[in-house]
Amino acid sequence: MKRRDFITLLGGAAAAWPVAAGAQQPAMPVIGFLHGTSLETNVDRLRGFHRGLKDTGYVEGENVTIVYRWAENQIDRLPELAADLVRRQVAVITAVGGPVSVLAAKEATTTIPIVFNINEDPVKLGFVASLSRPGGNLTGINFLSGELVAKRLELLHQLVPAATRLAVLVNPAHNPNTESTLRGLETAARALGLQIQVLNASTIREIDAAFATLVSERPDALFVAGDPFFLSRRVQLVNLASRHAIPTTYSTRDVAEAGGLMSYGTNLTDNYRQVGVYVGRILKGAKPADLPVEQASKFELVINASTARMLGLTVPDKLLALADEVIE
């Protein structure tokens, strides 16, 4: 063989090596991400999810693909979106943004692993057999906002001690969350001597209508239930509460950062990180049935002192000492 022919043959073989090697590499696993609201209102939480994946060795675009399905607050679309993820044969479904997302995913498949985060008891909702041994294809993180209702009300009462009439804004479209919120509030309000007025809102217009009722009824304070839809409408809620000078408490720091008076609840960005870790563990071979449902462990009180001053409220020193962050 001539030297020139040998070099040509060697070069051709070398050029073929990456192709052969690439052909032997398995396709990247695909994660389906199902959420009831929108990307725009979940940027920080999505970063937390990616951080959790990275903690287990997965980086989107490098060794894992993520297919996102956002319902844009149209929760009746969730079953269709979940079914689409099943048709794509994703390796695992991340169902977040409330029990309705989880239910849609659960009804779409009994075989694909599902990792959730919800603020309700997943055992009572029928998602898992028990917290320690889920037993099926679902597991995830429970962030206990229902159990935090009494604490949130107590903190609001410390900030507005003269309040006797409380309005509560709930989303009837998320029925399990609404029921648990009202149960917890009724007991806690009774202990504090507060009267409760319940207002419903599942759309932007209904939020406006609820505040129109608040303006005419003039309650002393407002308790906004923890709900993905309300979180997505935080700017609207904050603007209306400020315009009508209604002291209001929320469930997540995002709303206090947007100008809301105060919030108390789980750190949702860390919660999504925990979800990402569980998804990564499942991609590595763990079975949902054997992964216990984790309880959220990080809770935070955030007070917007600037909003308090605008409302003519003095934040007690005791409350300032308890706060994880005071926004000036």
FENURNOR-V727954 format. One line per field, one symbol per residue. phi: phi as a letter, one per 30 degrees, with the letter a starting at -180 (. if undefined). psi: psi as a letter, one per 40 degrees, with the letter a starting at -180 (. if undefined). A space follows every 10 residues. Layout:
phi: ???
psi: ???
This chain:
phi: .deddddddd ddddddeedd dddddddddc ccccbdcbde cbeddddddd dddddcjcbe icbacbccbc dhicdddeed ddddddddhd dacccbjjed ddddddddac cddbccbbcb dddddidbda ddbeibcbal bcchdddced dddddddddb dddbcccbcb cddceedddd dddddddddd dcicccbcbc abbddddedd dddedddhdd abccddaedd ddcddedddd dddchcdbcb cbdeddddjd dabblddddd eddddddddd ddddkdcedc cdddcdccbb cbccdddedd diccddeddd ddddaccc
psi: hidddddddd dddddddddd dddehiihih hhhhiebidd efdddddddd dddddeehhh edeiihhhhh efegeeeddd dddddddefi dihhhifidd ddddddedie dhihhihiei heddeedidi ddgdeaeiia hhefddeedd dddddddddg dehdhhihhi hedgdddddd dddddddddd defiihhhii heiddddddd dddddddgid ihhhihhddd ddfddddddd dddefhhiii eidddddeei diihaihddd dddddddddd dddeeihdde hihihiehii hhhgdddddd efihhidddd ddhdhhh.
